[in-house]
Amino acid sequence: MDGKGRALDHVWIERFWRSLKSDYVYLNPADDGFELYERVQNHISYNYDKIHHTTRETPNSRYEKSMQNAA
């Protein structure tokens, strides 16, 4: 997995985990793993259903549009 440009391949997932931890997990500590799992699932679904303020679209609808344009 070494090579030129490989560090940029995973930028989006690294940004996702960083924002999930800093925006939610650290601010809302859970009592056990099951509670943490449920809260993280709810937070992720909330973020994917939320309308973004600049594009006026949800991330899921924007992704579907990009896939239709690519095909």
N, CA, C and O of each residue as an XYZ file, in Angstrom:
284
protein
N       0.808     -1.195      0.000
C       0.000      0.000      0.000
C       0.853      1.262      0.000
O       0.324      2.365      0.137
N       2.133      1.118     -0.148
C       2.983      2.297     -0.214
C       3.078      2.773     -1.654
O       3.017      1.982     -2.595
N       3.223      4.032     -1.800
C       3.394      4.578     -3.141
C       2.973      6.027     -3.180
O       2.410      6.562     -2.225
N       3.254      6.638     -4.288
C       2.940      8.045     -4.445
C       1.422      8.255     -4.462
O       0.700      7.595     -5.210
N       0.958      9.176     -3.631
C      -0.453      9.496     -3.597
C      -1.301      8.623     -2.698
O      -2.492      8.893     -2.546
N      -0.743      7.592     -2.101
C      -1.522      6.678     -1.262
C      -2.031      7.345      0.013
O      -3.069      6.945      0.541
N      -1.336      8.332      0.503
C      -1.768      9.005      1.733
C      -3.081      9.745      1.523
O      -3.836      9.948      2.473
N      -3.357     10.143      0.310
C      -4.581     10.890      0.027
C      -5.774      9.987     -0.278
O      -6.900     10.473     -0.379
N      -5.547      8.680     -0.427
C      -6.633      7.771     -0.767
C      -7.673      7.660      0.335
O      -8.849      7.431      0.052
N      -7.262      7.816      1.575
C      -8.161      7.583      2.698
C      -8.500      8.856      3.462
O      -8.863      8.797      4.637
N      -8.386      9.982      2.817
C      -8.644     11.254      3.484
C     -10.086     11.340      3.949
O     -10.346     11.792      5.064
N     -11.018     10.922      3.129
C     -12.433     11.065      3.478
C     -12.818     10.224      4.682
O     -13.596     10.680      5.520
N     -12.295      9.005      4.792
C     -12.658      8.164      5.939
C     -11.949      8.646      7.198
O     -12.512      8.567      8.290
N     -10.728      9.141      7.063
C     -10.026      9.696      8.217
C     -10.751     10.936      8.736
O     -10.870     11.122      9.947
N     -11.228     11.775      7.838
C     -11.981     12.966      8.231
C     -13.297     12.576      8.903
O     -13.714     13.202      9.877
N     -13.950     11.531      8.370
C     -15.204     11.059      8.956
C     -14.993     10.612     10.396
O     -15.739     11.030     11.281
N     -13.984      9.763     10.653
C     -13.738      9.275     12.013
C     -13.304     10.398     12.945
O     -13.696     10.424     14.112
N     -12.499     11.325     12.437
C     -12.072     12.444     13.268
C     -13.263     13.288     13.694
O     -13.381     13.644     14.866
N     -14.147     13.613     12.754
C     -15.295     14.442     13.095
C     -16.284     13.681     13.975
O     -16.898     14.277     14.859
N     -16.450     12.384     13.753
C     -17.334     11.598     14.612
C     -16.833     11.595     16.046
O     -17.612     11.788     16.979
N     -15.539     11.378     16.226
C     -14.985     11.358     17.578
C     -15.023     12.721     18.242
O     -15.423     12.835     19.400
N     -14.613     13.753     17.525
C     -14.530     15.069     18.167
C     -15.893     15.716     18.345
O     -16.111     16.422     19.329
N     -16.815     15.493     17.416
C     -18.131     16.126     17.506
C     -19.115     15.364     18.369
O     -20.035     15.961     18.928
N     -18.939     14.049     18.490
C     -19.961     13.287     19.194
C     -19.425     12.416     20.334
O     -19.870     12.557     21.473
N     -18.495     11.537     20.050
C     -18.085     10.535     21.041
C     -17.449     11.174     22.268
O     -17.784     10.813     23.396
N     -16.551     12.105     22.065
C     -15.883     12.736     23.208
C     -16.823     13.622     24.010
O     -16.639     13.788     25.216
N     -17.833     14.195     23.352
C     -18.767     15.085     24.043
C     -19.893     14.335     24.740
O     -20.519     14.878     25.651
N     -20.165     13.093     24.330
C     -21.248     12.291     24.894
C     -20.729     10.920     25.306
O     -20.975      9.940     24.604
N     -20.019     10.827     26.422
C     -19.459      9.532     26.815
C     -20.563      8.523     27.137
O     -21.578      8.868     27.742
N     -20.348      7.285     26.728
C     -21.315      6.217     26.959
C     -20.888      5.377     28.162
O     -19.718      5.352     28.542
N     -21.875      4.685     28.751
C     -21.599      3.835     29.908
C     -21.026      2.481     29.512
O     -20.209      1.919     30.242
N     -21.444      1.948     28.366
C     -20.925      0.658     27.917
C     -20.872      0.620     26.388
O     -21.279      1.569     25.718
N     -20.375     -0.466     25.860
C     -20.181     -0.591     24.424
C     -21.475     -0.633     23.640
O     -21.548     -0.104     22.530
N     -22.515     -1.267     24.211
C     -23.793     -1.348     23.513
C     -24.428      0.035     23.355
O     -24.970      0.364     22.300
N     -24.354      0.821     24.400
C     -24.893      2.176     24.340
C     -24.105      3.019     23.334
O     -24.692      3.785     22.569
N     -22.798      2.880     23.335
C     -21.960      3.619     22.387
C     -22.304      3.226     20.955
O     -22.418      4.090     20.085
N     -22.468      1.934     20.706
C     -22.807      1.445     19.369
C     -24.126      2.046     18.891
O     -24.219      2.524     17.761
N     -25.135      2.024     19.743
C     -26.443      2.559     19.370
C     -26.384      4.061     19.124
O     -26.979      4.555     18.166
N     -25.679      4.785     19.971
C     -25.568      6.236     19.805
C     -24.821      6.610     18.536
O     -25.214      7.545     17.837
N     -23.746      5.891     18.231
C     -22.970      6.182     17.020
C     -23.814      5.886     15.785
O     -23.789      6.656     14.825
N     -24.561      4.780     15.794
C     -25.440      4.469     14.668
C     -26.467      5.575     14.453
O     -26.712      5.983     13.318
N     -27.065      6.059     15.533
C     -28.049      7.135     15.433
C     -27.414      8.419     14.915
O     -28.016      9.130     14.110
N     -26.203      8.720     15.372
C     -25.520      9.936     14.933
C     -25.170      9.866     13.448
O     -25.320     10.854     12.729
N     -24.712      8.723     12.992
C     -24.359      8.555     11.584
C     -25.605      8.680     10.713
O     -25.571      9.361      9.688
N     -26.699      8.038     11.102
C     -27.917      8.140     10.290
C     -28.458      9.565     10.305
O     -28.991     10.037      9.301
N     -28.326     10.249     11.428
C     -28.743     11.656     11.490
C     -27.929     12.505     10.519
O     -28.491     13.333      9.802
N     -26.624     12.309     10.488
C     -25.772     13.111      9.601
C     -26.047     12.835      8.136
O     -25.961     13.751      7.317
N     -26.381     11.585      7.774
C     -26.651     11.269      6.376
C     -28.032     11.722      5.933
O     -28.282     11.839      4.733
N     -28.937     11.979      6.876
C     -30.277     12.446      6.532
C     -30.427     13.948      6.684
O     -31.451     14.511      6.298
N     -29.420     14.602      7.240
C     -29.463     16.041      7.468
C     -29.203     16.789      6.158
O     -28.350     16.388      5.367
N     -29.941     17.872      5.938
C     -29.751     18.685      4.741
C     -28.571     19.624      4.966
O     -28.540     20.380      5.936
N     -27.604     19.564      4.059
C     -26.401     20.379      4.171
C     -26.732     21.824      3.817
O     -27.500     22.072      2.887
N     -26.170     22.763      4.538
C     -26.545     24.166      4.369
C     -26.041     24.791      3.069
O     -26.632     25.766      2.605
N     -24.987     24.276      2.473
C     -24.482     24.897      1.246
C     -25.076     24.274     -0.014
O     -25.337     24.985     -0.985
N     -25.291     22.970     -0.018
C     -25.808     22.307     -1.216
C     -27.318     22.150     -1.196
O     -27.922     21.868     -2.231
N     -27.930     22.325     -0.047
C     -29.380     22.155      0.132
C     -29.826     20.735     -0.231
O     -30.945     20.523     -0.700
N     -28.931     19.770     -0.006
C     -29.211     18.361     -0.282
C     -28.700     17.510      0.865
O     -27.838     17.935      1.635
N     -29.238     16.307      0.971
C     -28.682     15.356      1.934
C     -27.469     14.688      1.285
O     -27.383     14.631      0.059
N     -26.544     14.192      2.078
C     -25.391     13.500      1.490
C     -25.793     12.296      0.638
O     -25.159     12.026     -0.382
N     -26.840     11.568      1.043
C     -27.273     10.412      0.259
C     -27.796     10.824     -1.112
O     -27.483     10.177     -2.111
N     -28.585     11.885     -1.171
C     -29.112     12.313     -2.466
C     -27.997     12.861     -3.353
O     -28.014     12.656     -4.567
N     -27.050     13.540     -2.771
C     -25.922     14.060     -3.554
C     -25.076     12.914     -4.106
O     -24.610     12.981     -5.244
N     -24.878     11.873     -3.317
C     -24.123     10.709     -3.779
C     -24.864     10.005     -4.912
O     -24.251      9.607     -5.903
N     -26.176      9.850     -4.770
C     -26.955      9.197     -5.832
C     -26.886      9.990     -7.132
O     -26.788      9.400     -8.207
N     -26.934     11.307     -7.051
C     -26.805     12.138     -8.252
C     -25.443     11.958     -8.911
O     -25.345     11.877    -10.135
N     -24.391     11.895     -8.093
C     -23.053     11.747     -8.645
C     -22.890     10.393     -9.320
O     -22.178     10.282    -10.318
N     -23.541      9.361     -8.786
C     -23.455      8.041     -9.391
C     -24.241      7.999    -10.696
O     -23.829      7.317    -11.635
N     -25.357      8.707    -10.779
C     -26.119      8.771    -12.029
C     -25.349      9.526    -13.094
O     -25.380      9.157    -14.268
N     -24.654     10.586    -12.687
C     -23.868     11.363    -13.648
C     -22.658     10.584    -14.151
O     -22.229     10.764    -15.290
N     -22.107      9.712    -13.297
C     -20.937      8.932    -13.685
C     -21.300      7.831    -14.672
O     -20.476      7.431    -15.495
N     -22.534      7.342    -14.587
C     -22.950      6.219    -15.460
C     -23.352      6.641    -16.833
O     -23.719      5.801    -17.655
